[in-house]
Amino acid sequence: MSRADHIFINMCRDILENGTDTQGEKVRPHWADGTPAYTIKKFGVVNRYDLSEEFPIMTLRRTALKSCTDELLWIWQQKSNNVHDLHSHIWDEWADEDGSIGKAYGYQLGVKHQYKEGMMDQVDRVIYDLKHNPFSRRIMTNIYVHQDLHEMNLYPCAYSMTFNVTQKPGHEKLTLNAILNQRSNDVLTANNWNVVQYAVLVHMLAQVCDMEVGELVHVIADAHIYDRHVPLIKELIAREPLPAPTFKLNPDIHDFYQFTRNDVRVEGYETHPQIKDIPVAI
């Protein structure tokens, strides 16, 4: 049965049973009707996914793999901050009249910085180091740039990736591991979405750098369940996990900038029914 489902279920139970209720506190998020959006939250959640054993897409309900990948490539490959470059409308709420979300997400990854090897943006620097200096402990990205926060329509939630390469005994290829740091995570709407898209990223980078995939560690400072999501979460975690599907990445792509959302797929992906009409706090 899907390990990702079991991790999700255990996390949700821990939040519901041992988390802190923000009811009555001064909170920024609100519902569309103006009501404050309170949460039950847990500080410092750490989940580990072994990508060499399983692709961590949940079966309790369907996660849209191609849409996840589309947003990931919008940020990491196109380095865009304009919603018109996306195939979905998930960012429309935070876009201005021109479609921009300000100096956030993809914008920051596209900024070039001076290194000894020349001018590179953060993504190109990661790929350069993975290929030329794989055992470095400095292979990372960070898009939480304080001097630009006032020009971001939404502060980054998933803000940092740290890559670490290991050598497994008996394996010819090196193994690519990664840590995703997230300051805040809406567990129902975004948790598996983020896990899936950064699992895809590790697979893509491993392939273009001729490595094997290893662990993805997801560190969440504030993992929360919104008050109006509690009954939906209880319904979700009462379901029985199904077998995990098999992830397939187009093996002919060896340049990160050539990947598209159509280069990813899962085989044998069976899920429980989708939960519809999920209210989103803004």
C-alpha positions in Angstrom: 0.0 0.0 0.0 1.1 3.6 -0.6 3.6 4.8 1.9 2.8 8.4 1.0 -0.8 7.8 2.1 0.3 6.4 5.4 2.7 9.3 6.0 -0.2 11.7 5.2 -2.7 9.9 7.5 -0.2 9.8 10.4 0.6 13.5 9.9 -3.1 14.5 9.9 -3.9 12.4 13.0 -1.0 14.0 14.8 -2.2 17.5 13.9 -5.8 16.9 14.9 -4.9 15.1 18.1 -1.9 17.1 19.3 -1.9 20.3 17.3 -2.6 23.9 18.5 -5.9 25.5 17.6 -5.6 29.2 16.5 -9.3 29.9 17.2 -9.6 33.5 18.4 -6.1 34.5 17.4 -5.4 37.4 15.1 -4.8 35.6 11.7 -4.1 36.9 8.2 -6.0 34.3 6.1 -9.7 34.6 5.6 -12.5 32.8 3.7 -14.2 34.3 0.7 -17.1 35.5 2.9 -14.6 37.5 5.1 -14.6 35.1 8.0 -11.2 34.5 9.7 -9.7 31.2 8.6 -8.5 29.5 11.8 -6.4 26.4 11.8 -5.2 23.5 13.9 -1.5 23.5 13.4 1.7 21.5 14.2 5.1 23.0 14.4 8.1 21.3 12.8 6.7 18.4 10.8 9.3 16.3 9.0 8.3 13.7 6.4 10.7 11.4 4.5 10.0 9.9 1.2 12.4 7.3 -0.4 12.0 8.0 -4.1 14.0 4.9 -5.0 11.2 2.8 -3.5 8.1 4.6 -4.4 6.7 7.7 -6.1 4.9 9.6 -3.3 1.6 10.5 -5.0 -1.3 9.8 -2.7 -4.2 7.4 -3.6 -6.6 8.7 -0.9 -7.7 11.1 -3.6 -6.2 12.0 -7.0 -3.3 14.4 -7.2 -3.0 16.0 -10.7 0.5 15.1 -11.7 0.7 17.1 -14.9 -0.7 20.2 -13.2 1.8 19.8 -10.4 4.6 19.5 -12.9 3.3 22.5 -14.9 3.5 24.7 -11.9 7.0 23.3 -11.0 8.3 24.0 -14.5 6.7 27.5 -14.4 8.8 28.3 -11.4 12.0 26.3 -11.9 12.3 26.1 -15.7 10.5 29.1 -17.1 11.4 31.1 -14.0 8.2 33.0 -14.5 6.1 35.2 -12.2 3.2 35.7 -14.6 0.1 33.5 -14.4 -0.5 33.7 -18.2 2.4 31.3 -18.6 0.6 28.6 -16.6 -2.0 26.1 -17.9 -4.1 26.4 -14.7 -5.6 29.2 -12.6 -4.3 28.3 -9.2 -2.3 31.6 -8.9 -5.0 33.9 -10.3 -6.0 35.1 -6.8 -2.6 36.6 -6.2 -2.0 38.1 -9.7 -2.4 41.8 -10.7 -4.1 43.1 -13.7 -1.1 42.1 -15.9 -0.9 38.6 -14.5 2.2 39.2 -12.4 2.6 37.9 -8.8 5.5 40.3 -8.3 9.1 39.5 -7.5 8.1 36.0 -6.2 8.9 32.4 -6.9 10.1 32.0 -10.5 11.3 35.6 -10.6 13.8 34.9 -7.8 15.1 31.7 -9.4 15.8 33.7 -12.6 17.9 36.4 -11.0 21.6 35.9 -12.0 24.3 36.0 -9.4 28.1 36.3 -9.7 30.1 33.2 -8.9 33.7 32.3 -9.5 32.6 30.4 -12.6 30.6 33.3 -13.9 27.1 34.7 -13.8 24.4 32.1 -13.1 20.9 31.9 -11.7 20.1 29.6 -8.8 18.8 26.7 -11.0 21.7 26.7 -13.3 24.1 26.9 -10.3 22.4 23.7 -8.9 22.8 21.9 -12.1 26.4 23.1 -12.5 27.4 21.9 -9.1 25.6 18.5 -9.4 27.6 17.9 -12.5 30.9 19.3 -11.5 31.0 19.3 -7.7 28.4 16.8 -6.6 29.6 16.2 -3.0 29.4 19.9 -2.2 27.4 20.8 0.9 26.4 24.1 -0.6 24.0 23.0 -3.4 20.8 24.9 -2.6 18.3 27.5 -3.6 16.5 30.2 -1.6 13.7 32.4 -2.9 12.7 34.0 0.4 14.6 37.2 -0.4 13.8 39.8 2.3 14.6 42.9 0.3 12.0 41.9 -2.3 9.2 40.7 0.0 7.4 44.1 -0.3 7.1 43.4 -4.0 5.7 39.9 -3.7 2.0 39.4 -3.9 2.4 36.3 -1.8 5.5 35.4 0.4 7.0 32.0 -0.7 5.6 29.0 1.2 8.0 26.4 -0.3 11.1 28.6 -0.2 14.3 26.5 -0.1 15.8 23.4 -1.6 19.0 21.8 -0.4 20.5 19.0 -2.5 22.9 16.4 -1.1 24.6 13.6 -3.1 25.6 10.3 -1.7 27.2 7.1 -3.0 25.4 3.9 -2.2 27.7 0.8 -1.8 27.6 -1.3 -5.0 25.9 1.4 -7.1 27.7 2.8 -10.1 25.7 6.0 -10.1 25.6 8.6 -7.4 22.3 9.2 -5.5 20.6 12.6 -5.4 18.8 13.5 -2.2 17.0 16.7 -1.4 15.3 18.7 1.5 12.3 20.9 0.7 11.9 23.6 3.4 8.4 25.1 3.7 7.4 27.9 6.1 3.7 27.1 5.8 1.6 24.3 4.4 -2.1 23.9 3.9 -2.3 20.2 4.5 -5.5 19.4 2.6 -5.0 21.5 -0.5 -1.3 21.6 -0.9 0.7 19.0 1.0 0.7 16.2 -1.5 0.8 18.7 -4.4 4.1 20.0 -3.1 5.5 16.6 -2.3 4.7 15.3 -5.8 6.1 18.3 -7.7 9.4 18.3 -5.8 9.7 14.6 -6.2 9.3 15.2 -9.9 12.1 17.8 -9.7 14.5 15.4 -8.0 13.7 12.8 -10.7 14.4 15.4 -13.4 17.6 16.7 -12.0 18.8 13.1 -11.3 18.2 12.1 -14.9 19.9 15.1 -16.4 22.9 14.7 -14.1 23.1 11.0 -14.6 22.2 10.1 -11.0 19.8 7.9 -9.2 17.0 9.3 -7.0 17.2 9.0 -3.2 15.3 10.6 -0.4 13.1 13.7 -0.5 12.8 15.2 3.0 9.9 17.6 3.5 10.4 20.0 6.4 7.3 22.1 7.3 7.5 24.9 10.0 3.7 25.3 10.2 1.6 22.4 9.0 -2.0 23.3 9.4 -5.5 22.1 8.8 -8.1 24.9 8.3 -11.2 24.8 10.4 -13.5 24.2 7.4 -11.2 21.4 6.2 -11.4 19.3 9.3 -14.4 17.2 8.3 -12.9 16.7 4.8 -9.6 15.6 6.3 -11.4 13.1 8.6 -13.2 11.7 5.6 -9.9 11.4 3.7 -7.9 9.7 6.3 -10.6 7.2 7.0 -10.0 5.7 3.5 -7.8 2.7 2.9 -4.6 3.4 1.0 -4.3 1.7 -2.4 -1.1 0.5 -4.1 1.3 3.2 -5.2 1.6 3.7 -9.0 4.8 3.6 -11.0 6.4 6.9 -12.0 7.7 7.3 -15.6 9.9 10.1 -16.8 10.7 10.5 -20.5 14.2 8.9 -20.7 15.2 10.8 -23.8 15.4 14.1 -22.1 18.9 15.0 -20.8 18.5 18.8 -20.7 16.4 20.2 -17.8 15.1 22.9 -20.0 13.6 20.5 -22.5 11.2 18.8 -20.0 7.5 19.5 -20.4 4.5 18.5 -18.3 3.9 15.7 -20.9 7.2 14.0 -20.1 5.8 12.7 -16.7 3.2 10.0 -16.2 2.2 7.4 -13.6 1.2 3.8 -14.5 -1.4 1.9 -12.4 -2.6 5.0 -10.6 -5.9 4.0 -8.9 -7.4 6.4 -6.4 -10.4 7.0 -4.2 -13.0 9.6 -5.4 -11.8 13.2 -5.4 -13.0 15.5 -2.7 -14.8 18.4 -4.5 -15.6 22.0 -3.6 -12.8 22.4 -1.1 -12.9 26.0 0.2 -9.6 27.8 -0.1 -8.4 30.4 2.4 -6.9 33.6 1.0 
